């Protein structure tokens, strides 16, 4: 589909862009941001490799005041679910879907008929 991976960028990118470009990741990656919702498509985040057996933050996350939001596999599931409901899902809708999942541990219903 032409999407590029956003894993291990070690740079902050727009959340909308990150969600549109996310691809298959291993379980050793997580989404990091400066805090929880509310988020917008312009909020910044990154996907970083993490040690799943440790509570230690990756160095880039520590240096930039980031916290772990969700495992990348969960983020990918949220994006795939939204795309199943609406193939041309917007950045804003993906951010809304992520916020819903983060807050409720459930996929959003985009309400399409």
Backbone bond lengths (Angstrom), bond angles and torsions (degrees), N, CA, C in turn:
res aa  C-N    CA-C-N  psi(-1)  N-CA   C-N-CA  omega(-1)  CA-C   N-CA-C  phi
1 X - - - 1.435 - - 1.524 111.62 -
2 X 1.316 118.18 -4.84 1.445 121.22 177.24 1.511 115.19 87.03
3 X 1.313 118.37 2.47 1.465 120.07 178.13 1.514 109.21 -76.02
4 X 1.325 115.13 144.75 1.459 119.75 176.74 1.510 109.34 -99.79
5 X 1.306 115.04 156.09 1.456 118.92 178.38 1.524 110.18 -76.56
6 X 1.308 116.63 147.47 1.461 120.97 177.01 1.520 109.86 -111.58
7 X 1.304 117.78 11.46 1.456 118.56 -176.07 1.525 110.98 -72.90
8 X 1.307 115.23 141.84 1.458 123.38 175.95 1.512 114.29 52.43
9 X 1.330 117.30 45.03 1.450 120.00 179.00 1.520 111.53 -76.31
10 X 1.312 116.95 -27.08 1.458 123.43 -174.21 1.520 111.41 47.93
11 X 1.334 113.71 40.12 1.456 122.45 170.62 1.521 106.43 -151.78
12 X 1.312 115.05 149.21 1.457 119.83 179.85 1.524 109.66 -81.07
13 X 1.318 115.99 136.12 1.455 121.95 178.18 1.521 108.77 -130.03
14 X 1.333 116.34 160.39 1.462 121.43 176.01 1.529 109.37 -57.83
15 X 1.314 116.28 135.34 1.462 121.15 -178.79 1.531 110.77 -59.60
16 X 1.326 117.37 -40.86 1.466 119.96 178.63 1.519 111.45 -58.45
17 X 1.310 117.08 -44.78 1.472 122.25 178.63 1.521 110.52 -64.95
18 X 1.319 116.90 -44.71 1.466 121.72 -179.63 1.527 110.30 -58.50
19 X 1.333 116.87 -45.29 1.463 120.75 -178.02 1.530 111.50 -68.93
20 X 1.328 117.83 -37.16 1.462 120.38 178.80 1.526 111.47 -67.16
21 X 1.337 117.97 -30.05 1.463 121.72 -173.11 1.521 114.97 -102.17
22 X 1.322 117.50 -4.76 1.465 119.21 -175.50 1.529 110.51 -61.26
23 X 1.308 115.04 139.70 1.457 122.23 178.31 1.516 109.00 -127.60
24 X 1.305 114.78 -178.34 1.462 121.67 -179.11 1.525 110.51 -52.91
25 X 1.292 116.24 127.74 1.466 121.81 179.07 1.520 109.34 -127.46
26 X 1.301 114.80 157.56 1.456 118.91 175.51 1.519 109.41 -79.50
27 X 1.295 116.19 170.38 1.467 119.44 -179.16 1.519 112.92 -72.31
28 X 1.317 118.16 -4.32 1.461 120.82 -179.34 1.524 113.17 -91.25
29 X 1.331 118.20 17.56 1.457 122.27 179.77 1.521 110.34 -122.29
30 X 1.327 115.34 148.53 1.462 120.72 177.93 1.519 110.12 -140.63
31 X 1.346 115.07 159.99 1.459 122.54 173.26 1.522 107.95 -87.57
32 X 1.331 115.51 131.01 1.462 122.28 178.12 1.519 109.02 -120.96
33 X 1.351 115.34 137.85 1.463 121.79 177.71 1.522 108.47 -145.04
34 X 1.324 115.95 175.57 1.471 119.80 -178.71 1.521 113.11 -78.86
35 X 1.308 118.08 -11.08 1.453 120.32 179.13 1.511 110.93 175.12
36 X 1.328 114.57 178.82 1.454 120.46 -179.23 1.515 112.29 -79.77
37 X 1.334 116.42 -175.49 1.465 120.73 -178.68 1.530 111.01 -61.94
38 X 1.322 116.56 159.45 1.470 126.76 12.47 1.530 111.91 -81.48
39 X 1.328 114.34 140.82 1.453 121.55 176.26 1.517 109.03 -115.64
40 X 1.324 115.77 159.05 1.459 122.30 171.92 1.523 107.32 -126.27
41 X 1.316 116.09 173.03 1.462 120.30 177.05 1.526 111.11 -62.45
42 X 1.335 117.21 -21.85 1.470 121.20 179.80 1.521 113.71 -92.36
43 X 1.342 118.23 -4.31 1.468 120.24 174.01 1.522 108.41 -59.90
44 X 1.315 116.68 150.55 1.460 119.56 -177.47 1.520 111.63 -102.72
45 X 1.326 115.14 144.26 1.455 121.76 177.64 1.510 109.90 -158.15
46 X 1.316 115.18 177.75 1.461 120.26 176.64 1.523 109.32 -157.62
47 X 1.312 114.59 157.77 1.458 122.07 174.40 1.518 106.97 -102.43
48 X 1.316 115.82 124.16 1.463 120.66 -179.24 1.525 110.60 -127.50
49 X 1.308 114.98 150.56 1.453 120.08 171.75 1.517 107.57 -72.11
50 X 1.323 116.03 140.62 1.458 120.08 -179.31 1.522 109.58 -137.51
51 X 1.310 115.00 159.92 1.456 121.24 175.96 1.528 107.17 -88.35
52 X 1.333 116.37 109.33 1.465 119.75 -175.92 1.527 112.94 -69.86
53 X 1.314 117.10 -10.22 1.468 121.13 -179.65 1.523 112.16 -102.08
54 X 1.336 116.77 9.47 1.456 121.06 -177.36 1.524 109.53 -137.42
55 X 1.309 116.46 152.14 1.461 121.54 173.85 1.523 111.66 -90.80
56 X 1.307 116.71 3.05 1.467 122.86 -179.01 1.531 110.21 -69.80
57 X 1.332 115.76 132.14 1.456 120.49 176.59 1.530 110.35 -77.52
58 X 1.339 117.36 147.37 1.466 119.21 172.17 1.533 109.87 -60.27
59 X 1.313 117.54 151.90 1.466 122.11 -176.91 1.524 112.14 -56.11
60 X 1.342 117.37 -42.64 1.465 119.90 -179.80 1.528 110.61 -61.36
61 X 1.325 117.36 -40.06 1.468 121.34 178.92 1.526 110.25 -64.36
62 X 1.321 117.19 -45.23 1.470 120.93 178.57 1.517 110.94 -59.73
63 X 1.323 116.54 -46.53 1.462 122.03 -175.40 1.531 112.47 -66.20
64 X 1.332 117.06 -23.21 1.460 120.68 -176.10 1.524 113.84 -112.57
65 X 1.337 116.69 11.67 1.460 120.69 177.04 1.513 113.75 65.76
66 X 1.343 117.25 36.11 1.463 121.88 -177.58 1.522 110.93 -97.26
67 X 1.321 115.21 153.69 1.455 121.40 173.77 1.531 108.09 -121.34
68 X 1.316 115.27 156.13 1.462 119.65 176.27 1.523 108.51 -75.43
69 X 1.336 115.61 128.53 1.455 120.99 -179.07 1.527 110.57 -96.80
70 X 1.322 116.62 -58.73 1.465 122.18 -178.82 1.522 109.25 -152.95
71 X 1.332 116.64 154.27 1.465 118.73 170.56 1.529 109.54 -59.82
72 X 1.327 116.39 143.75 1.466 120.80 -179.34 1.523 111.89 -59.26
73 X 1.321 117.47 -31.77 1.471 119.72 178.33 1.526 110.90 -63.61
74 X 1.329 118.32 -36.51 1.469 121.31 176.00 1.523 110.71 -67.81
75 X 1.336 116.59 -41.31 1.465 120.80 179.02 1.530 109.61 -61.18
76 X 1.330 116.09 -44.50 1.463 120.45 178.40 1.528 110.84 -61.87
77 X 1.327 117.91 -40.53 1.467 121.48 177.12 1.534 111.19 -60.79
78 X 1.329 116.97 -41.31 1.463 121.68 178.81 1.527 110.04 -62.06
79 X 1.321 116.31 -46.23 1.466 121.15 -179.35 1.525 110.70 -64.69
80 X 1.323 117.02 -45.25 1.468 119.96 179.78 1.528 111.25 -63.18
81 X 1.325 117.77 -39.53 1.458 121.03 178.25 1.529 110.64 -63.39
82 X 1.322 116.69 -44.12 1.470 120.14 178.84 1.529 110.82 -63.23
83 X 1.324 117.38 -39.92 1.473 121.10 179.85 1.530 112.04 -69.19
84 X 1.322 117.36 -30.31 1.462 119.67 175.21 1.529 110.20 -65.79
85 X 1.322 115.47 -37.02 1.454 120.07 179.25 1.522 112.20 -75.94
86 X 1.331 115.95 -36.47 1.468 120.96 -176.02 1.528 108.10 -148.74
87 X 1.324 118.15 96.92 1.469 121.48 -175.87 1.530 114.50 -55.07
88 X 1.327 118.07 -30.69 1.464 120.75 -179.89 1.533 111.07 -101.96
89 X 1.306 116.31 39.71 1.469 122.15 -176.93 1.534 110.12 -58.10
90 X 1.327 115.86 138.12 1.469 121.45 -178.28 1.530 111.11 -83.88
91 X 1.330 114.98 166.22 1.462 120.25 175.32 1.526 110.46 -55.91
92 X 1.328 116.27 -46.21 1.462 120.75 -178.67 1.518 112.83 -61.31
93 X 1.324 116.67 -39.43 1.465 120.40 178.63 1.525 110.99 -68.05
94 X 1.335 117.03 -36.88 1.468 119.53 176.98 1.523 110.94 -65.72
95 X 1.320 116.74 -40.46 1.473 120.48 178.14 1.526 109.48 -65.15
96 X 1.330 116.95 -41.69 1.469 120.97 176.90 1.531 110.52 -61.21
97 X 1.338 117.15 -42.08 1.464 121.48 178.92 1.530 110.98 -63.80
98 X 1.332 116.25 -41.33 1.469 120.34 178.22 1.526 110.75 -64.94
99 X 1.311 117.17 -45.27 1.471 121.19 179.05 1.520 111.35 -60.41
100 X 1.333 115.92 -42.50 1.467 121.12 178.65 1.525 110.27 -60.81
101 X 1.325 116.13 -47.99 1.465 120.06 -179.32 1.531 110.80 -63.23
102 X 1.325 116.67 -43.67 1.469 121.87 -179.28 1.532 110.80 -60.20
103 X 1.317 116.68 -42.43 1.464 121.55 -175.87 1.524 113.77 -81.99
104 X 1.341 116.58 -29.95 1.469 119.77 -171.89 1.525 114.77 -119.88
105 X 1.334 117.19 -4.99 1.466 121.90 -176.54 1.531 110.54 52.92
106 X 1.335 115.17 42.01 1.469 121.73 179.85 1.520 108.63 -151.31
107 X 1.329 115.52 149.97 1.459 119.60 177.31 1.520 110.30 -73.01
108 X 1.310 115.43 147.98 1.454 122.13 178.19 1.523 110.31 -77.75
109 X 1.321 116.77 149.43 1.456 122.21 170.23 1.526 105.40 -102.39
110 X 1.322 116.70 110.91 1.461 120.28 -177.61 1.521 112.44 -72.66
111 X 1.330 116.92 -2.42 1.456 121.52 172.04 1.512 115.02 68.92
112 X 1.310 117.21 29.43 1.459 120.02 179.60 1.514 110.18 -83.95
113 X 1.277 116.29 139.55 1.462 121.81 179.10 1.513 109.87 -98.52
